[in-house]
Amino acid sequence: MELAEKVYTVTRGFPDEERFGLVAQMRRSAVSIPSNVAEGFGRGQQGEFHRFLGIARGSLFEVQTQAELARRLGWIKGPSLTDLRERMRECDAVVTGLMRSIKGGKTSQE
């Protein structure tokens, strides 16, 4: 949730013409992360939870890619970029840790 909040805050400063482009895409991807974690947990089965965590992780990778593009375009920099990167690292650690705990120490990419 903190990452999604940060993405909303950071994207407020993007150019107006990106409102339906990169802003919308970054926000959708960021909201998808906690939404998939919640949906997977709510299904009540470990296999389903693990699958939805994988989807959440994919959305996180989307946000990371989109943030890098925004950095290259000069729309995110300085402390905002540093904070966003830290939130992304924390989110990756949590989601990956949950995936490992469900599947006995391995993610699907190992």
C-alpha positions in Angstrom: 0.0 0.0 0.0 2.9 2.4 0.8 4.3 1.8 -2.7 0.9 2.6 -4.3 0.6 5.7 -2.3 4.1 6.8 -3.3 3.4 6.2 -7.0 0.3 8.3 -6.7 2.3 11.1 -5.1 5.2 11.0 -7.5 3.0 10.8 -10.7 1.2 14.0 -9.7 4.2 15.9 -11.0 4.3 14.2 -14.4 3.3 16.2 -17.5 -0.5 16.6 -18.0 -0.3 14.9 -21.4 0.8 11.7 -19.5 -2.4 11.5 -17.4 -3.8 8.8 -19.6 -0.4 7.3 -20.5 2.4 6.6 -18.1 0.6 8.1 -15.1 -2.4 5.8 -15.5 -0.3 2.7 -16.2 2.0 3.3 -13.2 -1.0 3.8 -10.9 -2.8 0.7 -12.2 0.4 -1.5 -11.8 1.0 -0.1 -8.3 -2.6 -0.7 -7.1 -2.5 -4.2 -8.6 0.3 -5.3 -6.2 -1.6 -5.1 -2.9 -4.9 -6.0 -4.7 -3.5 -9.3 -5.9 -2.0 -10.0 -2.5 -5.3 -9.5 -0.8 -7.3 -11.4 -3.4 -4.9 -14.4 -3.3 -5.0 -14.5 0.5 -8.7 -14.2 0.5 -9.1 -17.3 -1.7 -7.9 -19.4 1.3 -5.7 -21.9 -0.5 -1.9 -21.8 -0.5 -1.6 -22.6 -4.2 -4.0 -19.8 -5.2 -2.2 -17.4 -2.8 1.2 -18.2 -4.3 -0.3 -17.7 -7.9 -1.6 -14.3 -7.0 1.6 -13.3 -5.3 3.3 -14.1 -8.6 0.9 -11.8 -10.4 1.6 -9.1 -7.7 5.4 -9.6 -8.3 4.8 -9.2 -12.0 3.0 -5.9 -11.4 5.9 -4.8 -9.2 8.3 -5.4 -12.1 6.0 -3.3 -14.3 6.2 -0.4 -11.8 10.0 -0.8 -11.7 10.2 -0.6 -15.5 7.8 2.4 -15.7 9.7 4.2 -12.9 13.0 3.7 -14.8 11.4 5.2 -17.9 10.1 8.2 -15.9 13.6 8.6 -14.5 15.2 8.6 -17.9 12.6 11.2 -19.1 13.5 13.4 -16.1 10.1 13.1 -14.4 11.4 11.4 -11.2 14.6 12.4 -9.5 16.3 13.2 -6.3 14.6 12.2 -3.0 11.4 11.1 -4.7 13.3 8.6 -6.9 15.3 7.4 -3.9 12.2 6.9 -1.8 10.3 5.2 -4.7 13.2 2.8 -5.2 13.3 1.9 -1.5 9.6 1.2 -1.4 10.0 -1.0 -4.5 12.8 -2.9 -2.8 10.8 -3.4 0.3 7.8 -4.6 -1.6 9.9 -7.1 -3.6 11.3 -8.4 -0.4 7.9 -8.9 1.2 6.3 -10.5 -1.8 9.3 -12.8 -2.5 9.4 -13.8 1.2 5.8 -14.7 1.2 6.2 -16.8 -2.0 9.2 -18.6 -0.5 7.3 -19.3 2.8 4.4 -20.8 0.9 6.5 -23.0 -1.5 9.1 -24.1 1.0 11.9 -21.7 0.1 11.7 -21.3 -3.7 10.0 -18.9 -6.1 9.1 -19.9 -9.6 12.1 -18.1 -10.9 14.7 -20.2 -9.0 
